[in-house]
């Protein structure tokens, strides 16, 4: 399944406040999206699609995702990945294996 999503400034600010994340990379002119926010969104997509909780997740990060970029969340019941609009891989991994 592929889901395209753009993370906006409000999403980022909400996440940073809730998580107490003060990393300056998330406050740059072109902020980098926290990896844990991307994983949170993936988990919610998984739960909504498959109606079950995750029990295992292993991820490898390749490059940063920046705010306002449209991201492609591509996943099935065993694997997932996120790419940017230029098809650059942000992360990939496996879950519930």
PEVENNOR-V384261 format. One record per run of one state. SS is the DSSP state (helix for helix, strand for strand, loop for the rest). FROM is the first residue (numbers start at 1). TO is the last residue. If there is no record, write none. Layout:
ss = <SS,SS>
from = <FROM,FROM>
to = <TO,TO>
This chain:
ss = <loop,strand,loop,helix,loop,helix,loop,strand,loop,helix,loop,strand,loop,strand,loop,strand,loop,strand,loop,strand,loop>
from = <1,2,7,9,20,24,28,32,33,35,51,57,62,66,67,70,76,79,84,89,96>
to = <1,6,8,19,23,27,31,32,34,50,56,61,65,66,69,75,78,83,88,95,97>
